[in-house]
Amino acid sequence: MLLVNGISKNFGGVQAVKDVSLEVNQGEIVGLIGPNGAGKTTLFNMISLFLDSNKGKINFLGEEITNSKPEAVVGKGLLRTFQTPVGFPKLSILENLMIVPPQKGEGIFKTFFYQKNIEETEKENYNKVCELLKQFNLYEKRNDLAENLSAAELKLLELCRQLMANPKIMLLDEPASGVNPLMLDKMVEHILRLREEGMTFLVIDHNLGFIYRICDRIYCLANGELIASGTPEEISNNEQVKSVYLGVSENESS
C-alpha cells in the first residue's frame, strides 16, 4: 500500500534522513521507533508530504506521490495525525467532525437547486459522527468545546476527525503521548479494532510497550538511518536496537 524507497533529507549540512526504505502492506500496523533526533518526525513529514525530500521516491497504492501536495494525497486516502492534536478548539466536538467531509452546498446556486441532496448528505454525516463518537466514548461530550478536552480525549478526537475523511491508511504521530495507562488501553483497543475493520497504520511512538502491543512489524531509526526492522520480538531482542535506542551495550545486555 505504501512504499518508501531510498528517501533522504538534508537541512544545510545536517543529514536528517539518509536512504531510508520501508513498506506498509494493506491491513498492517507498522511501527517506527528510534531515539530523539533519529529522524522519525522528518521521515513522517516527508511521507505525508508536509516536507519535500532531497532524494528517493514515495509510492501510495501503486502511484508515485513524491512531488504531490498533502491535500492531494488526503483525497487519495493517506491521512496523518500530529503529536499535538490540531483542530478547532473553539468549536464543539460535534462541529469539529461535521466540518471534515466536503460540503456540497458551498455556493448559492448549489444551495438553492440541490437543497434536498444537501440535507440528506448532512444527515448522513451527522449519523456517521454520532456513531464514531459512540465508538470512541465521546458521545456524551459531543457539545463540549474541543479546548476543554483532556490530552487523551483530544487524541481520540483526532482519530475520529481522520476517520471522517475515509482514510485508507493512517499515519499516527505519537498517539500514546500524554495518555494515561487506562486511556492507553482504550487507544490500543480502538486501533486494533480499526485494523480488524480493514484500516492500515504507520505509527511513530516513544512508548515501546504500546508499539509492541499493536504492531505487526517495526522499523528502527538512528542518526537518520534504518538500523533494524522486524517483528516486535525480533526488535526487542536486537542488540543494535538495545545499544542505540535503549542505551544498552551488547556486553551489558549479554
Secondary structure, DSSP 8 states (H G I E B T S, - for coil): -EEEEEEEEEETTEEEEEEEEEEE-TT-EEEEE--TTSSHHHHHHHHTTSS--SEEEEEETTEE-TT--HHHHHHHTEEE--SS--S-TTSBHHHHHHTSS--TT-SHHHHHHSHHHHHHHHHHHHHHHHHHHHHTT-GGGTTSBGGGS-HHHHHHHHHHHHHTT--SEEEEESTTTT--HHHHHHHHHHHHHHHHTT-EEEEE-S-HHHHHHH-SEEEEEETTEEEEEE-HHHHHT-HHHHHHTS---HHHH-
